[in-house]
Amino acid sequence: MKNTFGNSIAVTLFGESHGNAIGAVLDGMPAGIPVDENFIAQQMSLRKSVGAISTARKEADEVKIVSGVFNGKTTGTPITFIIENQDTRSRDYGELAYKARPGHADLTANVKYGGSQDFRGGGHFSGRITAGIVAAGAVALSALKANGIIIGTHILSCGGVYDREFDDIQTDIGLLNDKEFAVLEPSAEEKMKAAIMAAKADGDSVGGILETAVYGMPAGIGEPWFDTVESVLSHALFSIPAVKGVEFGAGFRYAEMRGSQANDPFRNVDNKVITDTNNCGGILGGITNGMPIVFRCAVKPTPSIYKEQQTVDLTNGENTTLQIKGRHDPAIVHRARVVADSITALVLLDQIVLRYGNINK
């Protein structure tokens, strides 16, 4: 099982949803980089379950850094983040040892690992594992911000309700990053939450779209073929549970355009080449062009729903039904937003170090 991503700067995930602890190891960070534990705690709070629109499972998600940091700075050795699991109710998952939940990885995990996988709460396949990504990502986000690169994600849609798209990206990112429910248009929050609660009342769930922007990324990062910035980011983003689609810039809207509409005209402003529009999402030929990177992720509805569903008994191959118990999110898009920020920061920091040999652009 492969759990490591990155080249010069790599992150490794460990743990299971109902095991003793989960976490991450961040390897390759140069020595002397400040580590703000208060910022890590703030980022972890953005991923926590909140109120009726989230699961009733309440984890403290206190991050213990057990290596790689001394006197508030990185030492150059691997940084290990440990997050204890405290609010588990494994009895809710007894039936899942042999009944695969539709929409989950239960079947595929059982086939690949021969029934030896930890099925409680989804085990290593659970969205709970993303807590380690957020902890490690907080260090990457701080390092990027110190170099003038900022990242923000908002809920573009949830349950059929839409927020406005990014406009003044630098300002919009500043508006988002302290928000518990990340939308740019205040009226969208109430409507989205109402859609989530309506699905919950039906024992169901809703999905959504996350839109992420990166401001301040220098031009010249990336490769023209298999390690394009789009491909590396997509590789990592598709590792976030429930992400089933990624598009950059105009994305699939390109298919409806003519070249004269799709092309982003160049011009020189203060001795810097910029584009009038940003349909390419800040990337051309797989390489950053200095404009903001913009992409969207489609997040499917939470597969754990309370309606009775058809499944198969894996012990005898018979068709049967399953009604899931336990505590589950009627939507996860609002909690996944900080995971998208964190994954993006880890990938882009790695790409910068590959290009320059250090974290300074």
Salt bridges, closest charged atoms under 4 A:
GLU59 OE2 - ARG57 NH2 2.87
GLU59 OE1 - ARG128 NH2 3.90
ASP61 OD2 - ARG47 NH1 3.40
ASP61 OD1 - ARG128 NH1 2.89
GLU84 OE2 - LYS64 NZ 3.00
ASP87 OD2 - ARG327 NH1 2.99
ASP92 OD2 - ARG89 NE 3.03
GLU95 OE2 - LYS99 NZ 2.81
ASP106 OD2 - ARG101 NE 2.67
ASP118 OD2 - ARG120 NH2 2.76
ASP163 OD2 - HIS154 ND1 2.79
GLU165 OE2 - ARG253 NH1 3.52
ASP172 OD1 - ARG164 NH2 2.91
GLU189 OE2 - LYS193 NZ 2.79
GLU211 OE1 - HIS154 NE2 2.69
GLU211 OE2 - ARG296 NH1 2.99
GLU247 OE2 - ARG296 NE 2.78
ASP276 OD1 - ARG267 NE 2.17
ASP329 OD1 - ARG335 NH1 3.07
